[in-house]
């Protein structure tokens, strides 16, 4: 029996080797195709993920540019500069509409932002919520005048927001994974409070209060 098998193998060695080679080649081709498909799938997913991250960060940069857009309000300041105020503070409707736009953009892109950008966005939102509260019951025609007092806040927030967001394009864009959603999305409360206290908004609280009292009278 063993002799017959050996004789058969010897007589058909070339055919057997060809069959084994064909089977081996087929198996290798199958696994190679599977690996290529998996790699192609991963590249497509990574590409779509990167597109969303880029778009979200670009949207935040557009918001930062809006923050530093100023309008002249006539005359010169005591420092000899043209008096200016944030365009966002042109009127009550302008401010409310832009704030709603800001909130919508941030809500749509928050999951795709880097932690640094997300924290800065949340600080700007805290500032705007505080500003909105200060502006409550103040007539629209006072917005530009009050906006002049807090102009430097808008310039500073614009610069900081832009820098934090640009850091994604410098380093974070090479990461294919999203930042962990478990990381806290806001600055520490003490840092947020400290930054808010240093703003022109809080320093000029009395001006907002006086404008509100004058309207009430």
C-alpha positions as CSV (number, residue, x, y, z in Angstrom):
1,X,0.0,0.0,0.0
2,X,2.7,2.4,1.0
3,X,4.7,1.4,-2.1
4,X,1.7,2.0,-4.4
5,X,1.3,5.5,-2.9
6,X,5.0,6.3,-3.3
7,X,4.8,5.1,-6.9
8,X,1.7,7.2,-7.6
9,X,3.3,10.3,-6.1
10,X,6.5,9.8,-8.0
11,X,4.7,9.2,-11.3
12,X,2.4,12.3,-10.8
13,X,4.8,14.6,-8.9
14,X,4.7,17.4,-11.5
15,X,0.9,17.4,-11.6
16,X,0.6,17.3,-7.8
17,X,3.1,20.2,-7.4
18,X,1.1,22.2,-10.0
19,X,-2.1,21.5,-8.1
20,X,-0.6,22.5,-4.7
21,X,0.9,25.6,-6.3
22,X,-2.5,26.5,-7.8
23,X,-4.2,26.0,-4.5
24,X,-1.6,28.0,-2.6
25,X,-1.7,30.8,-5.2
26,X,-5.5,30.9,-4.9
27,X,-5.4,31.1,-1.1
28,X,-2.7,33.8,-1.3
29,X,-4.7,35.8,-3.9
30,X,-7.9,35.5,-1.7
31,X,-6.2,36.8,1.4
32,X,-4.4,39.5,-0.6
33,X,-7.7,40.7,-2.0
34,X,-9.2,40.7,1.5
35,X,-6.4,42.7,2.9
36,X,-6.6,45.2,0.0
37,X,-10.3,45.6,0.4
38,X,-9.8,46.2,4.2
39,X,-7.1,48.7,3.5
40,X,-9.3,50.5,0.9
41,X,-12.2,50.6,3.4
42,X,-10.0,52.0,6.2
43,X,-8.6,54.6,3.8
44,X,-12.1,55.7,2.7
45,X,-13.3,55.9,6.3
46,X,-10.2,57.9,7.3
47,X,-10.6,60.2,4.3
48,X,-14.3,61.0,5.3
49,X,-13.3,61.4,8.9
50,X,-10.5,63.8,7.9
51,X,-12.8,65.8,5.6
52,X,-15.3,66.3,8.5
53,X,-12.5,67.4,10.8
54,X,-11.1,69.8,8.3
55,X,-14.5,71.3,7.6
56,X,-15.4,71.7,11.3
57,X,-12.1,73.5,12.0
58,X,-12.5,75.7,8.9
59,X,-16.0,76.7,10.2
60,X,-14.5,77.8,13.5
61,X,-11.8,79.8,11.8
62,X,-14.6,81.6,9.9
63,X,-16.3,82.4,13.2
64,X,-13.0,83.8,14.6
65,X,-12.8,86.1,11.5
66,X,-16.3,87.3,12.2
67,X,-15.3,88.2,15.8
68,X,-12.7,90.6,14.7
69,X,-14.7,92.3,11.9
70,X,-15.2,95.9,13.0
71,X,-17.3,98.8,11.9
72,X,-16.4,102.5,12.3
73,X,-18.8,104.4,14.6
74,X,-17.6,108.0,13.9
75,X,-15.0,110.2,15.5
76,X,-11.8,109.3,17.3
77,X,-11.1,107.8,20.7
78,X,-9.0,109.6,23.4
79,X,-6.0,107.6,22.1
80,X,-6.5,109.2,18.7
81,X,-7.8,106.0,17.1
82,X,-10.8,105.7,14.8
83,X,-13.7,104.6,17.1
84,X,-14.7,101.1,16.2
85,X,-17.0,98.4,17.5
86,X,-17.5,94.7,16.6
87,X,-19.8,94.3,13.6
88,X,-21.7,91.7,15.7
89,X,-22.8,94.5,18.0
90,X,-24.3,96.6,15.2
91,X,-27.8,96.0,16.6
92,X,-29.7,93.6,18.9
93,X,-31.0,91.6,15.9
94,X,-27.4,91.3,14.5
95,X,-26.0,90.1,17.7
96,X,-28.8,87.6,18.4
97,X,-28.7,86.2,14.8
98,X,-24.9,85.8,14.9
99,X,-25.0,84.2,18.3
100,X,-27.6,81.7,17.0
101,X,-25.3,81.0,14.0
102,X,-22.3,80.6,16.3
103,X,-24.2,78.1,18.5
104,X,-25.4,76.1,15.4
105,X,-22.0,75.9,13.8
106,X,-20.4,74.8,17.1
107,X,-23.0,72.2,17.9
108,X,-22.7,70.7,14.4
109,X,-18.9,70.4,14.6
110,X,-18.1,69.9,18.2
111,X,-17.5,66.1,17.9
112,X,-15.0,66.6,15.2
113,X,-12.9,69.4,16.8
114,X,-9.6,69.0,18.6
115,X,-9.7,69.3,22.4
116,X,-7.8,72.6,22.3
117,X,-10.3,74.1,19.8
118,X,-13.3,72.7,21.6
119,X,-12.2,74.2,24.9
120,X,-11.6,77.6,23.3
121,X,-15.0,77.5,21.6
122,X,-16.7,76.8,24.9
123,X,-14.9,79.7,26.5
124,X,-16.1,82.1,23.8
125,X,-19.6,80.7,24.2
126,X,-19.4,81.4,28.0
127,X,-18.3,85.0,27.2
128,X,-21.2,85.4,24.7
129,X,-23.7,84.0,27.1
130,X,-22.5,86.5,29.7
131,X,-22.6,89.3,27.2
132,X,-26.2,88.4,26.2
133,X,-27.2,88.5,29.8
134,X,-25.6,92.0,30.3
135,X,-27.4,93.2,27.1
136,X,-30.8,92.1,28.4
137,X,-33.4,95.0,28.3
138,X,-30.8,97.4,26.7
139,X,-32.1,99.1,23.5
140,X,-30.6,98.2,20.2
141,X,-29.3,101.7,19.5
142,X,-26.9,101.4,22.5
143,X,-25.2,98.2,21.2
144,X,-22.5,99.9,19.1
145,X,-21.6,102.3,22.0
146,X,-21.2,99.3,24.4
147,X,-19.5,97.3,21.7
148,X,-16.8,99.9,21.5
149,X,-16.0,99.3,25.2
150,X,-15.5,95.5,24.6
151,X,-13.8,95.7,21.2
152,X,-10.5,94.4,22.6
153,X,-12.3,91.3,24.0
154,X,-13.4,90.4,20.5
155,X,-10.0,90.9,19.0
156,X,-8.4,88.8,21.7
157,X,-11.0,86.0,21.4
158,X,-10.6,86.0,17.7
159,X,-6.8,85.6,17.9
160,X,-7.0,82.9,20.6
161,X,-9.7,80.9,18.8
162,X,-7.8,81.1,15.5
163,X,-4.5,79.9,17.1
164,X,-6.1,77.0,18.9
165,X,-7.9,75.9,15.7
166,X,-4.8,76.3,13.5
167,X,-2.9,74.0,15.8
168,X,-5.0,71.2,14.4
169,X,-3.7,71.9,10.9
170,X,-0.2,72.0,12.2
171,X,-0.2,68.7,14.1
172,X,-3.6,67.2,14.7
173,X,-4.4,66.7,11.0
174,X,-2.0,63.8,11.0
175,X,-4.0,61.9,13.5
176,X,-6.6,59.6,12.0
177,X,-8.4,59.1,15.3
178,X,-10.8,61.5,17.0
179,X,-9.7,63.0,20.3
180,X,-11.3,61.1,23.1
181,X,-14.8,62.3,24.0
182,X,-14.0,61.4,27.6
183,X,-11.6,64.3,27.9
184,X,-13.3,67.3,29.5
185,X,-14.4,69.8,26.8
186,X,-14.0,72.9,28.9
187,X,-11.2,74.7,30.7
188,X,-11.1,74.3,34.5
189,X,-13.7,76.5,36.2
190,X,-11.0,78.5,37.9
191,X,-9.3,79.3,34.5
192,X,-12.6,80.2,32.9
193,X,-13.5,82.6,35.7
194,X,-10.0,84.1,35.7
195,X,-10.2,84.8,32.0
196,X,-13.7,86.2,32.2
197,X,-12.7,88.6,35.1
198,X,-9.9,90.0,33.0
199,X,-12.2,90.9,30.1
200,X,-13.4,94.4,29.2
201,X,-16.9,93.1,29.5
202,X,-16.7,92.5,33.3
203,X,-14.6,95.6,33.8
204,X,-17.3,97.7,32.2
205,X,-20.2,96.1,33.9
206,X,-21.3,99.4,35.3
207,X,-21.7,100.9,31.8
208,X,-24.0,98.1,30.8
209,X,-26.0,98.5,34.0
210,X,-26.3,102.3,33.5
211,X,-27.6,101.8,29.9
212,X,-30.1,99.4,31.3
213,X,-31.2,101.7,34.0
214,X,-31.5,104.7,31.6
215,X,-33.8,102.6,29.4
216,X,-35.9,101.5,32.4
217,X,-36.4,105.2,33.3
